[in-house]
Amino acid sequence: MNFNHLESLYRSVIMDHYKHPRNKGQLETGTLTIEMNNPTCGDEIQLDLEVEDGIINDVKFNGHGCSISMASASMMTEAVKGQSVERALEMGDEFSKMMLGEDYEIAEDMGDAEALSGVSQFPARIKCATLSWKALEKGFPEAHK
């Protein structure tokens, strides 16, 4: 698969998550709600998590922002649902490494997240892509390294 084809595929995955976000909405029984924003571009997110015995049983997000931030939130919620908090935070670390252009390992359980790898070439957009992952970290400060 050539680079242009892969870039086009990633772009279509991002737009699919933006136009048809997964897990968008609010949890009625959310045990944890985190709100974050990116003041430089106006992206805002509210993350609702239902966590029991260290497992993220359910997760939803609400907010508004650019296609990158909203697609990333959709991808993140798909990836972390059903995972342990520890694993979800590990995923966030790997995602951050990918955004910073460092060596990273995107495991299969992270779903479509690697489609955002090209964002690392646009420093102004990195905060957009990492907003939902940073909200997740904010919700578990004692568990994050």
N, CA, C and O of each residue as an XYZ file, in Angstrom:
580
protein
N       0.856     -1.177      0.000
C       0.000      0.000      0.000
C       0.896      1.233      0.000
O       1.767      1.368      0.860
N       0.690      2.125     -0.950
C       1.540      3.308     -0.999
C       1.080      4.361      0.012
O      -0.024      4.293      0.553
N       1.965      5.335      0.248
C       1.726      6.348      1.273
C       0.455      7.149      1.010
O      -0.323      7.396      1.932
N       0.236      7.558     -0.246
C      -0.946      8.370     -0.555
C      -2.235      7.601     -0.300
O      -3.222      8.168      0.168
N      -2.221      6.303     -0.612
C      -3.414      5.485     -0.368
C      -3.670      5.358      1.140
O      -4.812      5.445      1.594
N      -2.602      5.154      1.903
C      -2.732      5.036      3.354
C      -3.226      6.349      3.950
O      -4.094      6.349      4.822
N      -2.682      7.455      3.486
C      -3.109      8.776      3.971
C      -4.594      8.998      3.673
O      -5.326      9.523      4.512
N      -5.029      8.603      2.493
C      -6.436      8.735      2.101
C      -7.334      7.850      2.973
O      -8.419      8.263      3.382
N      -6.869      6.637      3.248
C      -7.611      5.721      4.118
C      -7.743      6.314      5.518
O      -8.832      6.317      6.092
N      -6.637      6.815      6.068
C      -6.668      7.425      7.402
C      -7.618      8.620      7.426
O      -8.374      8.797      8.381
N      -7.577      9.443      6.370
C      -8.454     10.605      6.307
C      -9.923     10.173      6.331
O     -10.740     10.804      7.001
N     -10.259      9.110      5.611
C     -11.654      8.653      5.586
C     -12.069      8.066      6.933
O     -13.225      8.207      7.332
N     -11.151      7.412      7.637
C     -11.459      6.890      8.977
C     -11.727      8.046      9.934
O     -12.674      8.000     10.720
N     -10.902      9.071      9.869
C     -11.080     10.249     10.732
C     -12.427     10.911     10.449
O     -13.161     11.244     11.379
N     -12.750     11.101      9.190
C     -14.017     11.748      8.847
C     -15.220     10.892      9.246
O     -16.262     11.427      9.623
N     -15.083      9.576      9.165
C     -16.168      8.698      9.594
C     -16.439      8.864     11.092
O     -17.593      8.945     11.513
N     -15.369      8.915     11.891
C     -15.537      9.106     13.342
C     -16.084     10.495     13.649
O     -16.834     10.666     14.609
N     -15.715     11.489     12.843
C     -16.209     12.851     13.058
C     -17.695     12.958     12.704
O     -18.476     13.537     13.459
N     -18.076     12.406     11.570
C     -19.466     12.510     11.109
C     -20.402     11.533     11.818
O     -21.597     11.797     11.945
N     -19.864     10.412     12.275
C     -20.657      9.378     12.952
C     -19.942      8.976     14.244
O     -19.456      7.852     14.366
N     -19.881      9.909     15.215
C     -19.113      9.632     16.433
C     -19.678      8.461     17.230
O     -20.891      8.308     17.376
N     -18.782      7.660     17.730
C     -19.159      6.537     18.586
C     -19.186      7.031     20.029
O     -18.360      7.851     20.431
N     -20.132      6.529     20.792
C     -20.231      6.824     22.227
C     -20.429      8.303     22.538
O     -19.956      8.794     23.563
N     -21.128      9.015     21.652
C     -21.412     10.429     21.921
C     -22.680     10.518     22.767
O     -23.667      9.832     22.501
N     -22.639     11.358     23.772
C     -23.776     11.540     24.662
C     -23.317     11.602     26.098
O     -22.139     11.822     26.380
N     -24.253     11.407     27.003
C     -23.946     11.442     28.431
C     -24.396     10.152     29.071
O     -25.360      9.525     28.631
N     -23.692      9.761     30.114
C     -24.095      8.592     30.895
C     -25.036      9.037     31.994
O     -24.777     10.021     32.687
N     -26.122      8.313     32.148
C     -27.051      8.601     33.244
C     -26.433      8.217     34.582
O     -26.681      8.859     35.603
N     -25.630      7.167     34.561
C     -25.060      6.651     35.809
C     -23.556      6.861     35.870
O     -22.847      6.106     36.534
N     -23.068      7.883     35.181
C     -21.626      8.123     35.159
C     -21.057      8.310     36.554
O     -21.570      9.106     37.341
N     -20.016      7.588     36.851
C     -19.387      7.710     38.159
C     -18.317      8.784     38.167
O     -17.853      9.198     39.229
N     -17.925      9.236     36.983
C     -16.858     10.210     36.880
C     -17.093     11.079     35.643
O     -17.292     10.568     34.541
N     -17.067     12.397     35.842
C     -17.220     13.331     34.727
C     -16.019     14.265     34.730
O     -15.674     14.856     35.753
N     -15.390     14.386     33.563
C     -14.225     15.248     33.407
C     -14.514     16.215     32.271
O     -14.993     15.819     31.208
N     -14.218     17.486     32.507
C     -14.374     18.492     31.458
C     -13.021     19.102     31.164
O     -12.254     19.417     32.073
N     -12.738     19.264     29.882
C     -11.486     19.904     29.466
C     -11.752     20.731     28.223
O     -12.701     20.484     27.479
N     -10.897     21.713     28.016
C     -10.981     22.487     26.782
C      -9.595     22.831     26.285
O      -8.610     22.751     27.019
N      -9.544     23.209     25.048
C      -8.310     23.664     24.420
C      -8.541     25.123     24.060
O      -9.125     25.416     23.017
N      -8.094     26.044     24.908
C      -8.400     27.457     24.690
C      -7.829     28.026     23.394
O      -8.346     29.021     22.886
N      -6.783     27.425     22.851
C      -6.183     27.978     21.634
C      -7.074     27.799     20.411
O      -7.007     28.597     19.476
N      -7.921     26.746     20.408
C      -8.780     26.561     19.223
C     -10.257     26.418     19.573
O     -11.096     26.342     18.675
N     -10.591     26.379     20.866
C     -11.994     26.341     21.265
C     -12.602     24.954     21.413
O     -13.796     24.838     21.690
N     -11.806     23.893     21.235
C     -12.330     22.539     21.422
C     -12.715     22.338     22.885
O     -11.985     22.751     23.786
N     -13.858     21.704     23.118
C     -14.316     21.393     24.467
C     -14.823     19.963     24.501
O     -15.430     19.481     23.544
N     -14.564     19.288     25.623
C     -15.032     17.917     25.771
C     -15.486     17.676     27.208
O     -14.905     18.189     28.164
N     -16.531     16.889     27.322
C     -16.971     16.361     28.614
C     -16.935     14.844     28.458
O     -17.559     14.279     27.560
N     -16.201     14.207     29.343
C     -16.037     12.764     29.308
C     -16.747     12.171     30.514
O     -16.464     12.553     31.649
N     -17.673     11.235     30.280
C     -18.382     10.531     31.349
C     -17.912      9.085     31.361
O     -17.930      8.406     30.335
N     -17.495      8.625     32.524
C     -17.006      7.255     32.656
C     -17.755      6.527     33.758
O     -18.004      7.082     34.828
N     -18.107      5.292     33.489
C     -18.641      4.397     34.512
C     -17.545      3.380     34.801
O     -17.239      2.521     33.974
N     -16.965      3.495     35.983
C     -15.838      2.649     36.364
C     -16.217      1.831     37.588
O     -16.712      2.361     38.583
N     -15.977      0.534     37.494
C     -16.258     -0.353     38.619
C     -15.116     -1.354     38.751
O     -14.746     -2.024     37.787
N     -14.570     -1.443     39.947
C     -13.460     -2.363     40.230
C     -12.298     -2.188     39.247
O     -11.685     -3.161     38.809
N     -12.012     -0.935     38.913
C     -10.879     -0.636     38.052
C     -11.105     -0.879     36.571
O     -10.162     -0.786     35.785
N     -12.340     -1.191     36.168
C     -12.671     -1.441     34.767
C     -13.598     -0.339     34.255
O     -14.557      0.039     34.929
N     -13.307      0.170     33.068
C     -14.161      1.177     32.438
C     -15.296      0.427     31.744
O     -15.135     -0.068     30.629
N     -16.429      0.351     32.408
C     -17.580     -0.377     31.868
C     -18.271      0.371     30.744
O     -18.768     -0.236     29.796
N     -18.302      1.696     30.854
C     -18.942      2.493     29.824
C     -18.289      3.862     29.789
O     -17.745      4.331     30.789
N     -18.348      4.490     28.642
C     -17.760      5.818     28.470
C     -18.509      6.523     27.343
O     -18.831      5.927     26.315
N     -18.776      7.799     27.566
C     -19.411      8.633     26.544
C     -18.736     10.001     26.588
O     -18.118     10.383     27.582
N     -18.876     10.720     25.487
C     -18.326     12.075     25.450
C     -19.333     13.014     24.810
O     -20.164     12.614     23.994
N     -19.234     14.254     25.200
C     -19.982     15.347     24.601
C     -18.999     16.474     24.376
O     -17.962     16.546     25.036
N     -19.318     17.331     23.466
C     -18.454     18.473     23.248
C     -18.571     18.981     21.837
O     -19.410     18.537     21.054
N     -17.715     19.914     21.538
C     -17.645     20.434     20.179
C     -16.215     20.835     19.892
O     -15.432     21.144     20.791
N     -15.906     20.819     18.621
C     -14.557     21.173     18.212
C     -14.293     20.728     16.794
O     -15.209     20.363     16.056
N     -13.047     20.763     16.431
C     -12.643     20.417     15.078
C     -12.780     18.920     14.830
O     -12.988     18.136     15.755
N     -12.658     18.546     13.575
C     -12.806     17.131     13.209
C     -11.766     16.263     13.906
O     -12.065     15.124     14.266
N     -10.569     16.764     14.102
C      -9.510     15.979     14.744
C      -9.873     15.681     16.195
O      -9.772     14.530     16.621
N     -10.290     16.676     16.960
C     -10.585     16.460     18.381
C     -11.802     15.559     18.574
O     -11.802     14.699     19.455
N     -12.828     15.748     17.764
C     -14.039     14.940     17.923
C     -13.824     13.499     17.440
O     -14.331     12.561     18.055
N     -13.082     13.321     16.352
C     -12.769     11.974     15.872
C     -11.895     11.249     16.886
O     -12.090     10.060     17.141
N     -10.934     11.959     17.462
C     -10.054     11.351     18.451
C     -10.840     10.917     19.685
O     -10.578      9.850     20.241
N     -11.798     11.731     20.115
C     -12.638     11.369     21.266
C     -13.442     10.110     20.963
O     -13.556      9.222     21.807
N     -13.992     10.037     19.772
C     -14.751      8.859     19.359
C     -13.864      7.613     19.380
O     -14.256      6.569     19.902
N     -12.674      7.737     18.812
C     -11.728      6.611     18.774
C     -11.305      6.204     20.181
O     -11.224      5.016     20.494
N     -11.037      7.198     21.025
C     -10.596      6.918     22.390
C     -11.667      6.167     23.164
O     -11.361      5.207     23.870
N     -12.928      6.595     23.040
C     -13.982      5.918     23.808
C     -14.142      4.473     23.362
O     -14.375      3.588     24.187
N     -14.016      4.228     22.056
C     -14.083      2.850     21.566
C     -12.946      2.009     22.126
O     -13.141      0.852     22.498
N     -11.761      2.597     22.183
C     -10.575      1.857     22.625
C     -10.617      1.519     24.109
O     -10.218      0.421     24.495
N     -11.092      2.441     24.953
C     -10.976      2.227     26.394
C     -12.162      1.498     27.018
O     -12.051      0.973     28.126
N     -13.286      1.461     26.322
C     -14.468      0.799     26.881
C     -14.165     -0.684     27.114
O     -13.739     -1.397     26.205
N     -14.394     -1.128     28.346
C     -14.143     -2.518     28.707
C     -12.722     -2.787     29.179
O     -12.400     -3.900     29.595
N     -11.877     -1.772     29.114
C     -10.477     -1.933     29.533
C     -10.309     -1.557     31.003
O     -11.144     -0.866     31.587
N      -9.212     -2.030     31.582
C      -8.861     -1.578     32.925
C      -8.395     -0.127     32.828
O      -7.934      0.317     31.777
N      -8.519      0.599     33.921
C      -8.035      1.981     33.957
C      -6.546      1.988     33.623
O      -6.074      2.850     32.881
N      -5.818      1.036     34.167
C      -4.372      0.950     33.920
C      -4.076      0.813     32.423
O      -3.212      1.511     31.891
N      -4.787     -0.080     31.756
C      -4.561     -0.281     30.318
C      -4.970      0.968     29.525
O      -4.287      1.358     28.579
N      -6.077      1.585     29.914
C      -6.534      2.788     29.223
C      -5.489      3.899     29.318
O      -5.247      4.610     28.342
N      -4.874      4.049     30.481
C      -3.842      5.069     30.646
C      -2.580      4.718     29.866
O      -1.897      5.610     29.362
N      -2.262      3.428     29.763
C      -1.139      2.996     28.927
C      -1.402      3.371     27.470
O      -0.506      3.837     26.767
N      -2.640      3.161     27.029
C      -3.014      3.535     25.667
C      -2.806      5.037     25.463
O      -2.282      5.463     24.434
N      -3.216      5.824     26.437
C      -3.029      7.271     26.356
C      -1.571      7.655     26.236
O      -1.223      8.571     25.491
N      -0.712      6.954     26.973
C       0.730      7.223     26.879
C       1.252      6.921     25.474
O       2.019      7.702     24.911
N       0.834      5.789     24.915
C       1.280      5.422     23.563
C       0.747      6.419     22.531
O       1.455      6.789     21.594
N      -0.497      6.849     22.709
C      -1.080      7.831     21.798
C      -0.291      9.137     21.863
O       0.000      9.738     20.829
N       0.056      9.577     23.071
C       0.842     10.805     23.228
C       2.202     10.677     22.555
O       2.666     11.614     21.906
N       2.843      9.517     22.708
C       4.136      9.294     22.043
C       3.974      9.415     20.526
O       4.805     10.027     19.853
N       2.902      8.831     19.997
C       2.655      8.901     18.561
C       2.500     10.360     18.124
O       3.041     10.762     17.094
N       1.762     11.147     18.905
C       1.541     12.553     18.565
C       2.832     13.357     18.617
O       2.995     14.318     17.866
N       3.749     12.972     19.497
C       5.007     13.703     19.645
C       6.086     13.212     18.685
O       7.211     13.714     18.700
N       5.743     12.228     17.847
C       6.703     11.700     16.890
C       7.737     10.789     17.511
O       8.776     10.530     16.902
N       7.476     10.294     18.713
C       8.383      9.370     19.385
C       8.047      7.940     18.978
O       7.025      7.688     18.341
N       8.919      7.008     19.353
C       8.615      5.595     19.103
C       7.392      5.217     19.917
O       7.302      5.534     21.103
N       6.457      4.541     19.279
C       5.216      4.168     19.943
C       4.788      2.796     19.478
O       5.278      2.274     18.477
N       3.856      2.220     20.229
C       3.304      0.926     19.859
C       1.793      0.997     20.006
O       1.263      0.952     21.116
N       1.107      1.108     18.879
C      -0.347      1.128     18.896
C      -0.818     -0.318     18.759
O      -0.700     -0.925     17.695
N      -1.347     -0.849     19.838
C      -1.812     -2.233     19.843
C      -3.169     -2.333     19.151
O      -3.878     -1.340     18.989
N      -3.504     -3.535     18.755
C      -4.763     -3.770     18.054
C      -5.961     -3.295     18.864
O      -6.952     -2.841     18.292
N      -5.883     -3.396     20.201
C      -7.023     -3.005     21.024
C      -7.263     -1.492     21.044
O      -8.230     -1.021     21.644
N      -6.385     -0.740     20.390
C      -6.576      0.709     20.326
C      -7.399      1.126     19.112
O      -7.596      2.319     18.878
N      -7.874      0.171     18.352
C      -8.797      0.452     17.263
C      -8.217      1.358     16.196
O      -7.127      1.116     15.676
N      -8.964      2.406     15.878
C      -8.625      3.301     14.765
C      -7.648      4.414     15.142
O      -7.344      5.261     14.302
N      -7.153      4.436     16.367
C      -6.352      5.569     16.849
C      -5.152      5.885     15.969
O      -4.764      7.047     15.851
N      -4.556      4.867     15.347
C      -3.370      5.128     14.533
C      -3.690      5.973     13.298
O      -2.786      6.543     12.687
N      -4.954      6.055     12.932
C      -5.342      6.897     11.794
C      -4.972      8.356     12.036
O      -4.887      9.138     11.089
N      -4.753      8.727     13.289
C      -4.401     10.112     13.625
C      -2.892     10.358     13.624
O      -2.446     11.452     13.971
N      -2.105      9.359     13.241
C      -0.639      9.484     13.300
C      -0.109     10.675     12.504
O       0.894     11.273     12.893
N      -0.759     11.028     11.404
C      -0.309     12.151     10.585
C      -0.417     13.502     11.266
O       0.220     14.467     10.845
N      -1.219     13.573     12.314
C      -1.391     14.840     13.035
C      -0.064     15.294     13.643
O       0.148     16.490     13.841
N       0.830     14.349     13.940
C       2.115     14.711     14.545
C       2.913     15.672     13.664
O       3.810     16.357     14.155
N       2.598     15.727     12.379
C       3.292     16.630     11.459
C       2.759     18.061     11.537
O       3.309     18.967     10.911
N       1.690     18.261     12.306
C       1.059     19.581     12.424
C       0.980     19.957     13.908
O      -0.044     19.723     14.551
N       2.051     20.536     14.452
C       2.122     20.814     15.892
C       0.910     21.539     16.471
O       0.531     21.290     17.615
N       0.307     22.420     15.705
C      -0.852     23.171     16.212
C      -2.059     22.261     16.432
O      -2.964     22.624     17.183
N      -2.095     21.097     15.802
C      -3.245     20.203     15.909
C      -3.058     19.087     16.944
O      -4.001     18.354     17.240
N      -1.853     18.958     17.490
C      -1.589     17.875     18.452
C      -2.495     18.002     19.675
O      -3.024     17.003     20.162
N      -2.675     19.221     20.169
C      -3.554     19.409     21.335
C      -4.991     19.013     21.022
O      -5.718     18.551     21.901
N      -5.398     19.194     19.775
C      -6.748     18.784     19.364
C      -6.887     17.263     19.491
O      -7.867     16.756     20.037
N      -5.895     16.562     18.980
C      -5.943     15.100     18.966
C      -5.818     14.499     20.363
O      -6.384     13.439     20.633
N      -5.089     15.161     21.246
C      -4.839     14.582     22.568
C      -5.835     15.036     23.638
O      -5.774     14.552     24.768
N      -6.738     15.941     23.313
C      -7.657     16.495     24.315
C      -8.422     15.422     25.083
O      -8.437     15.447     26.314
N      -9.049     14.494     24.395
C      -9.845     13.468     25.087
C      -8.956     12.532     25.911
O      -9.340     12.093     26.995
N      -7.771     12.234     25.387
C      -6.846     11.368     26.128
C      -6.352     12.072     27.392
O      -6.187     11.436     28.433
N      -6.116     13.385     27.306
C      -5.693     14.165     28.483
C      -6.833     14.238     29.498
O      -6.587     14.236     30.704
N      -8.075     14.303     29.022
C      -9.225     14.290     29.936
C      -9.270     12.965     30.698
O      -9.547     12.941     31.897
N      -8.999     11.875     30.000
C      -8.958     10.565     30.648
C      -7.894     10.540     31.738
O      -8.148     10.072     32.848
N      -6.704     11.044     31.423
C      -5.619     11.102     32.423
C      -6.031     11.953     33.625
O      -5.762     11.591     34.771
N      -6.677     13.070     33.359
C      -7.106     13.981     34.426
C      -8.057     13.280     35.394
O      -8.068     13.586     36.587
N      -8.851     12.346     34.886
C      -9.805     11.631     35.730
C      -9.167     10.634     36.684
O      -9.794     10.203     37.651
N      -7.921     10.269     36.412
C      -7.251      9.257     37.236
C      -5.833      9.716     37.594
O      -4.861      9.033     37.269
N      -5.713     10.865     38.258
C      -4.365     11.406     38.525
C      -3.522     10.469     39.401
O      -2.302     10.414     39.249
N      -4.158      9.744     40.304
C      -3.403      8.857     41.187
C      -2.886      7.626     40.456
O      -1.907      7.015     40.885
N      -3.535      7.260     39.357
C      -3.132      6.060     38.613
C      -2.132      6.379     37.509
O      -1.408      5.497     37.047
N      -2.092      7.640     37.087
C      -1.200      7.999     35.986
C       0.210      8.231     36.496
O       0.420      8.904     37.505
N       1.164      7.668     35.790
C       2.577      7.758     36.194
C       3.080      9.180     36.163
O       4.244      9.430     36.474
